[in-house]
């Protein structure tokens, strides 16, 4: 368990149990796939953000305040639903070091169980009964869906700009990080200033996290990553390392990458890894991620000192220092 998990260890265990409880269904296949996904583990950073935010703002100090656990589970269900759908769209067969649900059960069950998780999340949201929280999470779910479509449009298009790429990673990743922090602030009845600061913390943290993810596709280890190195290239995704390398490399280098994006596949992976290294694309991506992490940490000045605030700072540092 990482240090930032330890700060809310009890809450984290309670959320894991709540997730299992809420996966109950009279349809065995729903429970089988749901439990398979839960057992795969993962860092669970999005629900963790809800827990850290609520604790940092003193929500848990009052006995009986447990809605932050429900919110954390809701966030994880939304995230897991997007992963199920994403793996079908990307035809992925590996996630977190195991077969994806679509590789194990097929596309149709994966899509439908993803729908079940979305609907279960909204059932739990209604039970909380806070319209502000429902609006944030419904808007966020819509934003994520829009980002998925935008990424699909961008696939195999080497002309995608850095600005367009950043918009997509905000919608696909940053938006849910942002929402996790904001709903924690709303639940805790934070001041407007704190709510805005925490929303920005989540926004910048989400961008940092995805930037590192995209760099790891060209320098990571498959076993540590839990997925195949070069997956993004195989799907023709124009991520920042490729966008920068095409911009800064020679015309010949740019054309090698552009061709790989247009055609998809990893036949040229070794050569492209060399290009993204020699052009400084990985350093540029890492520096961009560090800048976003620093912007996230700066927002924590609006919180009172606590071990939870410290854990949020550690989490931002982890997001850019990790190898998986």
C-alpha positions in Angstrom: 0.0 0.0 0.0 1.4 3.4 -1.0 1.7 6.2 1.6 -1.2 8.2 0.2 -3.4 5.1 0.5 -2.4 4.6 4.1 -3.7 8.1 5.0 -7.2 6.7 4.5 -6.6 3.0 4.9 -9.8 2.3 6.8 -12.0 4.2 4.4 -10.3 2.6 1.5 -11.1 -0.9 2.8 -14.7 0.1 3.4 -15.0 1.3 -0.2 -13.6 -1.9 -1.5 -16.3 -3.8 0.4 -19.0 -1.4 -0.7 -18.0 -1.9 -4.3 -18.4 -5.7 -3.9 -21.7 -5.3 -2.1 -23.0 -3.0 -4.9 -22.1 -5.4 -7.6 -24.9 -7.7 -6.5 -27.1 -8.8 -9.4 -29.5 -11.7 -10.0 -27.6 -12.2 -13.3 -24.5 -14.3 -12.6 -22.6 -13.0 -15.6 -22.9 -9.4 -14.2 -21.4 -10.5 -10.9 -18.7 -12.7 -12.5 -17.4 -9.9 -14.7 -17.8 -7.3 -12.0 -15.8 -9.3 -9.4 -13.2 -10.1 -12.1 -12.6 -6.4 -12.5 -12.5 -5.7 -8.8 -10.0 -8.5 -8.2 -7.7 -7.0 -10.8 -7.0 -4.3 -8.3 -5.4 -1.2 -9.8 -4.4 2.0 -8.0 -8.0 3.2 -7.5 -6.8 6.8 -7.6 -10.2 8.3 -8.5 -12.1 7.0 -5.5 -9.0 7.7 -3.4 -9.3 11.4 -4.3 -12.8 11.5 -2.9 -11.6 10.0 0.4 -8.6 12.3 0.7 -10.7 15.4 -0.2 -13.4 14.6 2.3 -11.0 13.9 5.1 -8.8 16.9 4.3 -11.9 19.1 4.6 -13.0 17.6 7.9 -16.2 15.8 6.6 -15.4 12.6 8.4 -14.9 14.3 11.8 -18.6 14.1 12.5 -19.9 10.7 13.4 -22.2 9.1 10.9 -20.8 11.0 7.9 -20.2 8.1 5.5 -21.5 9.4 2.1 -17.9 9.9 1.0 -17.6 6.1 0.8 -20.7 6.0 -1.5 -19.2 8.7 -3.7 -15.9 6.9 -3.9 -17.6 3.7 -5.1 -19.7 5.7 -7.6 -16.6 7.3 -9.1 -14.9 3.8 -9.3 -18.0 2.4 -11.1 -18.0 5.2 -13.6 -14.3 4.7 -14.2 -14.6 0.9 -14.6 -17.6 1.3 -17.0 -15.4 3.5 -19.2 -12.6 1.0 -19.1 -14.9 -1.8 -20.2 -16.2 0.2 -23.1 -12.7 1.6 -24.0 -11.2 -1.9 -24.2 -14.0 -3.0 -26.6 -13.4 0.1 -28.8 -9.6 -0.4 -28.7 -9.8 -4.2 -29.2 -7.5 -4.4 -26.1 -6.7 -7.8 -24.7 -4.5 -6.8 -21.7 -5.2 -4.6 -18.7 -3.6 -4.6 -15.3 -1.6 -7.7 -16.3 -4.6 -9.8 -17.1 -7.0 -10.5 -20.0 -9.5 -7.8 -20.5 -13.2 -8.6 -19.9 -13.8 -8.5 -23.7 -11.0 -10.9 -24.4 -12.3 -13.3 -21.7 -16.1 -13.0 -22.2 -16.5 -11.2 -25.5 -17.5 -7.7 -26.6 -21.3 -7.8 -25.9 -21.1 -8.9 -22.3 -18.4 -6.2 -21.7 -20.5 -3.4 -23.1 -23.6 -4.5 -21.3 -21.9 -4.9 -17.9 -20.3 -1.5 -18.5 -23.9 -0.2 -18.9 -24.9 -2.0 -15.6 -22.0 -0.2 -13.8 -23.1 3.2 -15.1 -26.7 2.6 -14.1 -25.7 1.3 -10.6 -23.5 4.4 -10.1 -26.6 6.6 -10.9 -28.8 4.6 -8.6 -26.3 5.3 -5.8 -26.1 9.0 -6.8 -29.9 9.3 -6.4 -29.7 7.8 -2.9 -27.3 10.5 -1.9 -29.9 13.1 -3.0 -27.6 16.0 -3.7 -28.5 17.7 -7.0 -25.2 19.6 -7.2 -23.3 16.3 -7.0 -25.6 14.6 -9.5 -25.1 17.5 -11.9 -21.3 17.3 -11.6 -21.2 13.5 -12.2 -23.8 13.5 -15.0 -21.9 16.3 -16.8 -18.6 14.5 -16.2 -20.0 11.2 -17.6 -21.2 13.0 -20.7 -17.7 14.7 -21.1 -16.0 11.3 -20.8 -18.2 9.9 -23.5 -17.5 12.9 -25.8 -13.8 12.4 -25.2 -14.0 8.7 -26.3 -15.7 9.7 -29.5 -13.2 12.5 -30.1 -10.3 10.1 -29.6 -11.9 7.7 -32.1 -12.1 10.5 -34.6 -8.4 11.4 -34.0 -7.3 7.8 -34.4 -5.0 7.3 -37.4 -4.8 11.0 -38.0 -1.2 12.3 -37.7 -2.3 15.9 -38.1 -3.8 16.1 -34.6 -2.5 19.1 -32.8 -1.1 19.3 -29.2 -4.1 21.5 -28.3 -6.5 18.9 -29.6 -4.7 16.1 -27.8 -4.8 17.9 -24.5 -8.5 18.5 -24.9 -9.0 14.7 -25.4 -6.9 13.7 -22.4 -8.8 16.2 -20.2 -12.2 14.7 -21.3 -11.0 11.1 -21.1 -9.0 11.3 -17.8 -8.8 14.8 -16.3 -12.6 15.2 -16.1 -13.1 12.3 -13.7 -10.1 13.3 -11.5 -11.6 16.8 -11.4 -15.1 15.5 -10.5 -13.8 13.2 -7.8 -12.2 16.2 -6.0 -15.1 18.6 -6.6 -17.8 16.2 -5.3 -15.7 15.6 -2.2 -15.6 19.3 -1.7 -19.4 19.7 -2.2 -20.2 16.9 0.2 -17.9 18.5 2.8 -19.6 21.9 2.3 -16.3 23.5 1.4 -16.0 27.2 0.7 -16.3 28.3 -3.0 -12.6 29.1 -2.9 -11.7 25.6 -1.7 -14.1 23.9 -4.1 -12.5 25.8 -7.1 -9.0 24.9 -5.8 -9.8 21.2 -5.4 -11.4 21.1 -8.8 -8.2 22.6 -10.3 -6.1 20.2 -8.3 -8.0 17.2 -9.9 -7.8 18.8 -13.3 -4.1 19.3 -13.3 -3.5 15.9 -11.6 -5.5 14.1 -14.2 -3.5 15.7 -17.1 -0.2 14.9 -15.4 -1.3 11.3 -14.9 -2.4 10.8 -18.5 0.8 12.5 -19.9 2.9 10.0 -18.0 0.7 7.1 -19.2 1.2 8.2 -22.8 5.0 8.5 -22.3 5.2 5.0 -20.7 3.8 3.5 -23.9 7.2 4.2 -25.4 9.5 3.6 -22.5 7.7 1.4 -20.0 7.9 -2.3 -19.2 5.0 -4.5 -20.3 5.0 -6.5 -17.0 5.1 -3.4 -14.8 2.5 -1.6 -17.0 0.1 -4.5 -17.1 -0.5 -3.9 -20.7 1.4 -4.2 -24.0 4.1 -1.6 -24.7 3.2 0.1 -28.0 -0.6 -0.3 -27.6 -1.2 3.4 -28.4 0.8 3.2 -31.6 -0.9 -0.1 -32.5 -4.3 1.7 -32.3 -3.0 4.7 -34.3 -3.3 7.1 -31.3 -1.5 10.4 -31.9 -0.3 11.1 -28.3 2.1 13.9 -27.2 5.4 12.0 -27.6 4.5 11.4 -31.3 3.1 14.8 -31.9 6.2 16.5 -30.5 8.6 14.1 -32.4 6.8 14.8 -35.7 7.1 18.6 -35.0 10.8 18.6 -33.9 12.2 15.7 -35.9 13.4 15.6 -39.5 10.9 15.3 -42.4 12.0 11.7 -42.7 11.4 11.0 -39.0 8.1 12.8 -39.1 7.0 10.7 -42.1 7.9 7.4 -40.4 5.7 8.3 -37.4 2.9 9.7 -39.6 2.8 6.5 -41.6 2.7 4.4 -38.4 -0.2 6.4 -37.1 -2.1 6.2 -40.3 -1.6 2.5 -40.6 -1.7 1.4 -37.0 0.5 -1.5 -35.8 3.9 -1.8 -34.2 6.1 -2.9 -37.0 8.1 0.3 -36.7 8.0 0.5 -32.9 11.7 0.1 -32.3 12.5 2.9 -34.8 9.8 5.1 -33.4 11.0 4.7 -29.8 14.4 5.8 -31.0 13.0 8.8 -32.7 10.9 9.9 -29.7 14.1 9.6 -27.6 16.4 11.5 -29.9 14.0 14.3 -30.5 13.5 14.9 -26.8 9.8 14.0 -27.1 9.8 11.9 -23.9 11.5 14.6 -21.9 9.1 17.2 -23.2 6.2 15.0 -22.2 7.7 14.3 -18.8 8.4 18.0 -18.3 4.8 18.8 -19.3 3.5 16.3 -16.7 5.7 17.7 -14.0 4.4 21.2 -14.7 0.8 19.9 -14.4 1.7 18.1 -11.1 3.2 21.3 -9.7 0.1 23.3 -10.7 -2.0 20.7 -8.8 0.2 20.9 -5.7 -0.1 24.7 -5.7 -3.8 24.4 -5.3 -3.4 22.6 -1.9 -2.4 25.9 -0.3 -6.2 26.4 0.2 -6.5 23.4 2.5 -5.6 23.3 6.2 -2.5 21.3 7.2 -3.1 17.6 7.7 -1.8 14.2 6.8 -4.5 14.1 4.1 -3.2 17.3 2.4 0.3 15.8 2.6 -1.0 12.6 1.0 -2.5 14.6 -1.9 0.9 16.3 -2.5 2.6 12.8 -2.5 0.0 11.6 -4.9 0.8 14.4 -7.4 4.5 13.5 -7.1 3.8 9.8 -7.6 1.7 10.6 -10.7 4.9 11.8 -12.5 7.5 9.6 -10.9 5.9 6.2 -11.5 6.9 3.5 -13.9 3.4 1.9 -14.2 
